[in-house]
Amino acid sequence: MSTGADYEGKTVVVGLTGRLASGVAALLLKKQGMNVIGVSILTNSNDQFKSASDYPFCHIEDVEKVRRFCDQMKIPFYATDAKSQFEAEVLDL
């Protein structure tokens, strides 16, 4: 198991969804000494789904929750709204 020395000071970008797995990944990478940058790409609106259980895994339900997490972790956070492009190029609506 690495002590983190190999990663000290390196920068990594972590895609954050607001779910546990991506947050834990960011936390563990930061604990290993990496400079973590959080990013989210908004691809769908919440109102496109009947219930939260229908959300795809990449769906960001609450980007402000992700932003607050990054603030608490003291890592930079960037988000972009790609809903119209995603709907036009990926979804068949």
N, C-alpha and C positions, 0 to 999 in steps of 0.2 A: 504494500500500500504506500502510495506516495505521501510524503510529508508536506507537500505543497511547494517545496523549494524549487521544483522544476517550473512552476507556474507563477511564482512571485513576480508581480509587476506586469504581467502580460494582460492584454485586454481581450475580453470576450463579450459578444453580444448574445443576450438571451431573449428569446421570444416569450413574452409573458401573456398568459391568458386570464389570469385571475384565479386559476385553479391551483391546487396544492402542488402538483408535480413541478410546474415551471417555477414556482416560488421557491421550492426546496432546492431546485437546481441552482438558482441564482444565489441562494444562501450558502450552499456548499462551495460553490466556486469562489465566492467572496472570502469564505473562511480559509480557503487555500491560498489566499493572497492575491487573487486576480482582481483586476479592475473590471467590474461588471457594468455593462450598459443594458438597460431593459428596453425592449421595443414591443409594441403591439400594432397589429394591422387590423383595422376594423373592416370586416367583410360582409356583415349582415346586420340588419336591424332586429331588435328583440321582437317586434311585432310581426315578423315573417313566420314565427313559429307558434304552434298551438300552446306549447308549454315548455318550461325550461328543460325538461327531459328530452325534447326534440332538438336542442341546440347541437350543432356539430362541435367536435372537440376544439376546433380552431376559433370558435365564436367567443368574442369578448363581451360578456354580459354587462360589465360595469367598469369602464375604463378609469373612472375616478378611483375606484377601489385599487386598481393596479398602480395608479399614480401615488396613492397614499402609501402603499407597500414599498414602492421605490424610495419615497421620501424617508420612511422609517429605516430602510436599509442604507440610506445615504448613497444611492446610486443614481446616475442620470437616467431619465426616462424619456422616450420619444414615442409618439403614436401618430399614425396616419390613417385617414379615412379613405379606404379604397372600395367602399360599398358599390358605387356606380360602376366602376370598372369590373369588379368581381361579378356583379349581376349581369353585365353586358357580355363578359367573356367566359364566364364559368357556369353560371346558372342559366337554365332555360325557363325563364319566367313568362 
